[in-house]
Amino acid sequence: MAQPRPSLTLILDIDERLDSEELRLEISRCYAHVGSALVRTHPASEGAPENIARFLVKMGGRPYLHAGDEADRLWNDVLERWFANEFHKVGNNMLVFNRRQRDLHATELFFDWIEIELQDGELVAGLHLDTASGIDPACAALLSALRDARNAGTLGEGVRRVLMPTPAAYEEQQVAGQAAAAARVEAAEAARAQQAAERQAAREAAAAEAERLFLGSPELEGEEDGEDVDAGTAAGEDGADDPFALDEPAFAVDYRLWLVEYDDGSARVFDSARAAFVD
């Protein structure tokens, strides 16, 4: 028997300050192969724009969220793999979209969260995207862990939404991750400067030796040519001149801490590695 195929409606919920006819046309063009993609806006907040990609997942009315033989089969055999594929497809499309927008000198569109509405919105899972607006397809396993924890009663009753990681945890990671990324850039620049200085010193030494021996210096020309090759190689290695290079995140997101929100408006922090609340 053929396995049922999930369907995705992708709602791109963007800050109203970013909205324009040109952006909507470009989204329509670039997201056409992803599936049904809709754009809606929300009022601007006081801070930087925050954009959310919402996944509305349908399985033809079949239950898949609560534990049960058929639901477990659907989840294990179909949905987890499907989520991984969709994360790869949508996340990669976000990176390609922004690269193209840069080429056109147009507005880039970075997303902060993917929110997945499971079983017609009975449970919402929010996964924070990385700093490049991408997501690791392996994050599909987080949805399985969430489903298992919910069905086991580990998260308590009345769970409405779970954010992974907690906003506070992500902010801490972002500060540390961006500092580490800046340090890596500084170290790379220092290494390139040292290499350039060493090449210059070698050229000067070769020229001095040639002058001492009253000889020409073919080595000097070779070294100069080599410098151009090295510089070109270095530029290629960091991807600055690669028109097809996609953005790399400043750090890998740690999804260990979850913010569990309940129907009554309360919220608790859950450590998924220890399977226990931390407050």
C-alpha contacts under 8 A as a table, 3 or more apart, distances in Angstrom:
res1	aa1	res2	aa2	distance
3	Q	78	V	7.37
4	P	59	M	7.15
4	P	60	G	8.00
4	P	78	V	7.81
5	R	59	M	6.80
5	R	78	V	7.64
6	P	57	V	6.69
6	P	58	K	5.63
6	P	59	M	4.85
6	P	60	G	7.59
6	P	79	L	7.39
6	P	82	W	7.68
7	S	57	V	5.87
7	S	58	K	5.21
7	S	59	M	6.61
8	L	35	G	6.81
8	L	36	S	6.96
8	L	55	F	6.43
8	L	56	L	5.70
8	L	57	V	5.03
8	L	58	K	6.60
9	T	35	G	6.90
9	T	36	S	5.12
9	T	37	A	6.18
9	T	38	L	7.70
9	T	55	F	6.07
9	T	56	L	5.07
9	T	57	V	6.75
10	L	35	G	7.25
10	L	36	S	6.01
10	L	37	A	4.65
10	L	38	L	6.22
10	L	53	A	6.80
10	L	54	R	5.74
10	L	55	F	5.12
10	L	56	L	6.45
11	I	37	A	5.76
11	I	38	L	4.76
11	I	39	V	5.79
11	I	40	R	7.10
11	I	53	A	5.82
11	I	54	R	4.97
11	I	55	F	6.66
11	I	56	L	7.78
12	L	37	A	7.14
12	L	38	L	6.05
12	L	39	V	4.83
12	L	40	R	6.26
12	L	51	N	7.50
12	L	52	I	6.19
12	L	53	A	4.69
12	L	54	R	6.34
13	D	39	V	6.07
13	D	40	R	4.97
13	D	41	T	5.29
13	D	42	H	6.77
13	D	51	N	5.80
13	D	52	I	5.14
13	D	53	A	6.05
13	D	54	R	7.25
14	I	18	L	7.02
14	I	19	D	7.27
14	I	39	V	7.43
14	I	40	R	6.39
14	I	41	T	4.82
14	I	42	H	6.25
14	I	49	P	7.88
14	I	50	E	6.96
14	I	51	N	4.59
14	I	52	I	6.50
15	D	18	L	5.72
15	D	19	D	7.01
15	D	41	T	5.59
15	D	42	H	5.36
15	D	43	P	6.28
15	D	44	A	5.57
15	D	49	P	5.54
15	D	50	E	6.19
15	D	51	N	6.07
16	E	19	D	5.21
16	E	41	T	5.20
16	E	42	H	5.70
16	E	43	P	5.71
16	E	44	A	5.87
17	R	44	A	6.46
17	R	49	P	7.58
18	L	49	P	7.95
18	L	107	T	7.82
19	D	23	L	6.61
19	D	24	R	7.39
19	D	41	T	7.35
20	S	23	L	5.22
20	S	24	R	6.32
21	E	24	R	5.17
21	E	25	L	6.20
22	E	25	L	5.18
22	E	26	E	6.25
23	L	26	E	5.13
23	L	27	I	6.12
23	L	107	T	7.42
24	R	27	I	5.03
24	R	28	S	6.08
24	R	39	V	7.21
25	L	28	S	5.07
25	L	29	R	6.26
26	E	29	R	5.08
26	E	30	C	6.00
27	I	30	C	5.19
27	I	31	Y	5.67
28	S	31	Y	5.60
28	S	32	A	5.91
28	S	37	A	7.27
29	R	32	A	5.60
30	C	33	H	7.38
30	C	93	N	7.66
30	C	97	F	6.72
31	Y	34	V	5.26
31	Y	35	G	7.03
31	Y	37	A	6.54
31	Y	93	N	7.25
32	A	35	G	5.88
32	A	36	S	7.13
32	A	37	A	7.14
34	V	37	A	7.49
34	V	89	K	6.95
34	V	90	V	6.65
44	A	49	P	6.80
45	S	48	A	7.22
45	S	49	P	6.91
50	E	111	F	6.84
50	E	112	D	6.14
51	N	110	F	6.88
51	N	111	F	4.70
51	N	112	D	5.62
51	N	113	W	6.95
52	I	111	F	5.62
52	I	112	D	5.95
52	I	113	W	4.90
52	I	114	I	5.81
52	I	115	E	6.98
53	A	111	F	6.81
53	A	113	W	6.26
53	A	114	I	4.74
53	A	115	E	6.25
54	R	114	I	5.71
54	R	115	E	4.74
54	R	116	I	5.89
54	R	117	E	7.41
55	F	114	I	7.19
55	F	115	E	6.04
55	F	116	I	4.59
55	F	117	E	6.01
56	L	116	I	6.39
56	L	117	E	5.31
56	L	118	L	7.36
56	L	120	D	7.48
57	V	116	I	7.42
57	V	117	E	6.44
57	V	118	L	6.35
57	V	119	Q	7.31
57	V	120	D	7.37
58	K	61	G	7.01
58	K	119	Q	7.38
58	K	120	D	7.40
59	M	62	R	5.52
59	M	63	P	7.72
62	R	71	A	7.88
63	P	66	H	7.15
63	P	71	A	5.84
63	P	119	Q	6.98
64	Y	67	A	7.53
64	Y	70	E	7.62
64	Y	71	A	4.13
64	Y	72	D	6.75
64	Y	74	L	6.29
64	Y	75	W	6.18
64	Y	119	Q	7.05
65	L	71	A	6.72
65	L	75	W	7.92
65	L	118	L	6.98
65	L	119	Q	6.20
65	L	147	R	6.74
66	H	71	A	6.77
66	H	147	R	7.76
66	H	151	N	6.31
67	A	71	A	6.17
67	A	72	D	6.10
67	A	151	N	6.20
68	G	71	A	5.13
68	G	72	D	5.64
69	D	72	D	5.25
69	D	73	R	6.26
70	E	73	R	5.12
70	E	74	L	6.22
71	A	74	L	5.12
71	A	75	W	6.16
72	D	75	W	5.10
72	D	76	N	5.93
73	R	76	N	5.23
73	R	77	D	5.58
73	R	78	V	7.61
74	L	77	D	5.47
74	L	78	V	5.30
74	L	79	L	6.30
75	W	78	V	5.56
75	W	79	L	4.65
75	W	80	E	5.99
76	N	79	L	6.42
76	N	80	E	6.06
76	N	81	R	7.92
77	D	80	E	7.24
77	D	81	R	7.35
78	V	81	R	5.83
78	V	82	W	6.07
79	L	82	W	4.85
79	L	83	F	5.97
80	E	83	F	5.18
80	E	84	A	6.37
80	E	140	A	5.85
80	E	141	A	6.87
80	E	143	L	7.71
80	E	144	S	6.96
81	R	84	A	5.14
81	R	85	N	6.34
81	R	140	A	7.49
82	W	85	N	5.11
82	W	86	E	6.16
83	F	86	E	5.04
83	F	87	F	6.01
83	F	137	P	7.63
83	F	140	A	5.56
84	A	87	F	5.17
84	A	88	H	6.24
84	A	137	P	4.48
84	A	138	A	6.26
84	A	139	C	7.14
84	A	140	A	5.12
85	N	88	H	5.15
85	N	89	K	6.13
85	N	137	P	6.72
86	E	89	K	4.96
86	E	90	V	5.82
86	E	91	G	7.96
86	E	137	P	7.82
87	F	90	V	5.37
87	F	91	G	5.54
87	F	135	I	6.43
87	F	136	D	7.01
87	F	137	P	5.14
87	F	140	A	7.69
88	H	91	G	5.31
88	H	92	N	5.82
88	H	135	I	7.21
88	H	136	D	6.94
88	H	137	P	5.23
89	K	92	N	5.39
89	K	93	N	6.10
90	V	93	N	5.01
90	V	94	M	6.28
91	G	94	M	5.19
91	G	95	L	6.61
91	G	133	S	7.09
91	G	134	G	4.71
91	G	135	I	5.54
91	G	136	D	7.95
92	N	95	L	5.17
92	N	96	V	6.26
92	N	134	G	6.68
93	N	96	V	5.03
93	N	97	F	5.91
94	M	97	F	5.08
94	M	98	N	6.35
94	M	109	L	7.86
94	M	110	F	7.70
94	M	133	S	6.59
94	M	134	G	6.87
95	L	98	N	5.36
95	L	99	R	6.30
95	L	132	A	7.09
95	L	133	S	6.73
95	L	134	G	6.67
95	L	246	L	6.13
95	L	247	D	6.66
96	V	99	R	5.09
96	V	100	R	6.19
96	V	246	L	6.79
97	F	100	R	5.22
97	F	101	Q	6.16
97	F	108	E	7.70
97	F	109	L	7.91
98	N	101	Q	4.90
98	N	102	R	6.17
98	N	108	E	5.05
98	N	109	L	6.35
98	N	110	F	7.77
99	R	102	R	5.22
99	R	103	D	6.40
99	R	246	L	6.82
99	R	247	D	7.87
100	R	103	D	5.01
100	R	104	L	6.31
101	Q	104	L	5.03
101	Q	105	H	5.99
101	Q	106	A	4.87
101	Q	107	T	6.12
101	Q	108	E	5.65
102	R	105	H	4.81
102	R	106	A	5.93
102	R	107	T	7.42
102	R	108	E	6.81
103	D	106	A	7.63
110	F	132	A	7.34
110	F	133	S	5.40
111	F	114	I	7.76
111	F	129	L	6.89
111	F	133	S	5.39
112	D	128	H	5.87
112	D	129	L	5.39
112	D	130	D	7.59
112	D	133	S	6.72
113	W	126	G	6.29
113	W	127	L	5.59
113	W	128	H	4.48
113	W	129	L	5.43
114	I	126	G	5.64
114	I	127	L	5.24
114	I	128	H	6.40
114	I	129	L	6.90
115	E	124	V	6.51
115	E	125	A	5.52
115	E	126	G	4.26
115	E	127	L	6.36
116	I	124	V	5.53
116	I	125	A	5.12
116	I	126	G	6.34
117	E	120	D	6.29
117	E	121	G	4.57
117	E	122	E	7.24
117	E	123	L	6.15
117	E	124	V	4.65
117	E	125	A	6.70
118	L	121	G	5.20
118	L	122	E	6.07
118	L	123	L	5.27
118	L	124	V	5.98
118	L	125	A	7.68
119	Q	122	E	5.50
119	Q	123	L	6.92
120	D	123	L	7.98
121	G	124	V	6.06
122	E	160	R	7.09
123	L	159	V	7.14
123	L	160	R	5.46
123	L	161	R	5.83
124	V	160	R	6.46
124	V	161	R	4.59
124	V	162	V	6.43
125	A	143	L	7.41
125	A	161	R	5.79
125	A	162	V	5.04
125	A	163	L	6.09
125	A	164	M	7.64
126	G	161	R	7.44
126	G	162	V	6.05
126	G	163	L	4.51
126	G	164	M	5.92
127	L	163	L	6.20
127	L	164	M	5.06
127	L	165	P	7.06
128	H	163	L	7.72
128	H	164	M	6.32
128	H	165	P	6.76
128	H	170	Y	7.98
128	H	253	V	7.94
129	L	132	A	7.71
129	L	133	S	5.36
129	L	134	G	5.49
129	L	135	I	5.39
129	L	253	V	7.88
130	D	133	S	5.29
130	D	134	G	5.43
130	D	135	I	6.29
130	D	249	P	5.95
130	D	250	A	7.86
130	D	251	F	7.42
130	D	252	A	7.00
130	D	253	V	6.30
131	T	134	G	7.34
131	T	249	P	5.07
131	T	250	A	6.17
131	T	251	F	7.53
132	A	247	D	5.85
132	A	248	E	6.09
132	A	249	P	4.90
132	A	250	A	7.67
133	S	249	P	7.99
134	G	249	P	7.74
135	I	139	C	7.37
136	D	139	C	5.68
137	P	140	A	6.05
138	A	141	A	5.95
138	A	142	L	7.93
139	C	142	L	5.23
139	C	143	L	7.27
140	A	143	L	5.43
140	A	144	S	6.91
141	A	144	S	5.07
141	A	145	A	6.27
142	L	145	A	4.96
142	L	146	L	6.08
143	L	146	L	4.97
143	L	147	R	6.12
144	S	147	R	5.08
144	S	148	D	6.13
145	A	148	D	5.15
145	A	149	A	6.11
146	L	149	A	5.16
146	L	150	R	6.07
147	R	150	R	5.19
147	R	151	N	6.09
148	D	151	N	5.23
148	D	152	A	6.02
149	A	152	A	5.14
149	A	153	G	6.33
149	A	154	T	5.25
149	A	155	L	6.29
150	R	153	G	5.25
150	R	154	T	6.04
150	R	155	L	5.59
150	R	156	G	7.41
150	R	159	V	7.86
151	N	154	T	7.65
152	A	155	L	7.99
153	G	156	G	5.26
153	G	157	E	7.08
154	T	275	A	7.46
154	T	276	A	7.74
155	L	159	V	7.22
155	L	260	V	7.54
155	L	270	F	7.90
156	G	159	V	7.00
157	E	262	Y	7.82
158	G	262	Y	5.38
158	G	263	D	5.41
158	G	264	D	7.79
159	V	162	V	7.70
159	V	260	V	6.86
159	V	261	E	6.00
159	V	262	Y	4.49
159	V	263	D	6.29
160	R	260	V	7.78
160	R	261	E	5.68
160	R	262	Y	4.94
160	R	263	D	5.52
161	R	260	V	6.19
161	R	261	E	5.14
161	R	262	Y	6.88
162	V	258	W	6.44
162	V	259	L	5.53
162	V	260	V	4.57
162	V	261	E	5.99
163	L	166	T	5.76
163	L	167	P	7.68
163	L	258	W	5.59
163	L	259	L	5.04
163	L	260	V	6.64
164	M	167	P	7.98
164	M	255	Y	5.43
164	M	256	R	7.44
164	M	257	L	6.54
164	M	258	W	4.78
164	M	259	L	6.64
165	P	169	A	6.22
165	P	170	Y	6.18
165	P	254	D	6.97
165	P	255	Y	4.57
165	P	256	R	6.35
165	P	257	L	5.07
165	P	258	W	4.92
165	P	259	L	6.86
166	T	169	A	5.15
166	T	170	Y	6.29
166	T	257	L	5.93
166	T	258	W	5.17
166	T	259	L	4.93
166	T	269	V	7.45
167	P	170	Y	5.13
167	P	171	E	6.25
167	P	259	L	7.94
168	A	171	E	5.17
168	A	172	E	6.41
169	A	172	E	5.21
169	A	173	Q	6.28
169	A	257	L	7.10
170	Y	173	Q	4.99
170	Y	174	Q	5.99
170	Y	253	V	7.43
170	Y	254	D	7.83
171	E	174	Q	4.97
171	E	175	V	6.31
172	E	175	V	5.35
172	E	176	A	6.39
173	Q	176	A	5.22
173	Q	177	G	5.67
173	Q	251	F	7.99
173	Q	253	V	7.31
173	Q	254	D	7.75
174	Q	177	G	4.98
174	Q	178	Q	5.85
174	Q	251	F	7.60
175	V	178	Q	5.49
175	V	179	A	6.24
176	A	179	A	5.20
176	A	180	A	6.20
177	G	180	A	5.08
177	G	181	A	6.11
177	G	250	A	5.97
177	G	251	F	5.14
178	Q	181	A	4.91
178	Q	182	A	6.08
178	Q	250	A	5.80
178	Q	251	F	7.27
179	A	182	A	5.13
179	A	183	A	6.21
180	A	183	A	5.00
180	A	184	R	6.23
181	A	184	R	5.05
181	A	185	V	6.32
181	A	250	A	5.66
181	A	251	F	7.49
182	A	185	V	5.12
182	A	186	E	6.17
183	A	186	E	5.04
183	A	187	A	6.08
184	R	187	A	5.08
184	R	188	A	6.12
185	V	188	A	5.10
185	V	189	E	6.17
186	E	189	E	5.15
186	E	190	A	6.14
187	A	190	A	5.04
187	A	191	A	6.13
188	A	191	A	5.05
188	A	192	R	6.23
189	E	192	R	5.11
189	E	193	A	6.14
190	A	193	A	5.05
190	A	194	Q	6.14
191	A	194	Q	5.08
191	A	195	Q	6.19
192	R	195	Q	5.08
192	R	196	A	6.15
193	A	196	A	5.09
193	A	197	A	6.15
194	Q	197	A	5.03
194	Q	198	E	6.14
195	Q	198	E	5.06
195	Q	199	R	6.19
196	A	199	R	5.13
196	A	200	Q	6.15
197	A	200	Q	5.06
197	A	201	A	6.11
198	E	201	A	5.06
198	E	202	A	6.15
199	R	202	A	5.06
199	R	203	R	6.21
199	R	223	E	7.73
199	R	227	E	7.55
200	Q	203	R	5.10
200	Q	204	E	6.18
201	A	204	E	5.11
201	A	205	A	6.09
202	A	205	A	5.07
202	A	206	A	6.11
203	R	206	A	5.07
203	R	207	A	6.09
203	R	220	L	5.94
203	R	223	E	6.76
204	E	207	A	5.06
204	E	208	A	6.06
205	A	208	A	5.09
205	A	209	E	6.13
206	A	209	E	5.11
206	A	210	A	6.11
206	A	217	S	7.40
206	A	219	E	7.26
206	A	220	L	6.78
207	A	210	A	5.07
207	A	211	E	6.13
207	A	217	S	6.43
207	A	220	L	6.76
208	A	211	E	5.13
208	A	212	R	6.13
209	E	212	R	5.00
209	E	213	L	6.29
210	A	213	L	5.17
210	A	214	F	5.96
210	A	215	L	4.98
210	A	216	G	6.10
210	A	217	S	5.84
211	E	214	F	4.87
211	E	215	L	6.11
211	E	216	G	7.54
212	R	215	L	7.72
217	S	220	L	5.35
217	S	221	E	7.25
218	P	221	E	5.39
218	P	222	G	6.46
219	E	222	G	5.01
219	E	223	E	6.06
220	L	223	E	5.09
220	L	224	E	6.25
221	E	224	E	5.09
221	E	225	D	6.24
222	G	225	D	5.14
222	G	226	G	6.07
223	E	226	G	4.87
223	E	227	E	6.20
224	E	227	E	5.06
224	E	228	D	6.70
225	D	228	D	5.32
225	D	229	V	6.51
226	G	229	V	5.01
226	G	230	D	6.05
227	E	230	D	5.02
227	E	231	A	6.02
228	D	231	A	5.08
228	D	232	G	6.07
229	V	232	G	5.11
229	V	233	T	6.04
230	D	233	T	5.00
230	D	234	A	6.06
231	A	234	A	5.04
231	A	235	A	6.19
232	G	235	A	5.08
232	G	236	G	6.16
233	T	236	G	5.03
233	T	237	E	6.07
234	A	237	E	5.04
234	A	238	D	6.51
235	A	238	D	5.57
235	A	239	G	6.52
235	A	240	A	6.14
235	A	241	D	6.54
236	G	239	G	5.15
236	G	240	A	6.64
236	G	241	D	6.12
236	G	242	D	6.73
237	E	240	A	7.96
239	G	242	D	5.07
239	G	245	A	6.14
240	A	245	A	7.98
242	D	245	A	5.38
249	P	252	A	6.98
254	D	257	L	7.95
255	Y	258	W	7.18
256	R	271	D	6.01
256	R	272	S	5.41
256	R	273	A	6.16
257	L	269	V	6.64
257	L	270	F	5.70
257	L	271	D	4.81
257	L	272	S	6.14
258	W	269	V	5.62
258	W	270	F	5.01
258	W	271	D	6.43
258	W	272	S	6.98
259	L	267	A	6.62
259	L	268	R	5.81
259	L	269	V	4.72
259	L	270	F	6.31
260	V	267	A	5.37
260	V	268	R	5.24
260	V	269	V	6.14
260	V	270	F	6.83
261	E	265	G	6.73
261	E	266	S	5.96
261	E	267	A	4.31
261	E	268	R	6.70
262	Y	265	G	5.51
262	Y	266	S	5.46
262	Y	267	A	6.03
263	D	266	S	7.40
268	R	277	F	7.07
268	R	278	V	7.98
268	R	279	D	6.80
269	V	277	F	5.77
269	V	278	V	5.87
269	V	279	D	6.42
270	F	275	A	7.14
270	F	276	A	5.81
270	F	277	F	4.21
270	F	278	V	5.92
271	D	274	R	5.54
271	D	275	A	5.70
271	D	276	A	5.46
271	D	277	F	5.77
271	D	278	V	6.37
272	S	275	A	4.71
272	S	276	A	6.83
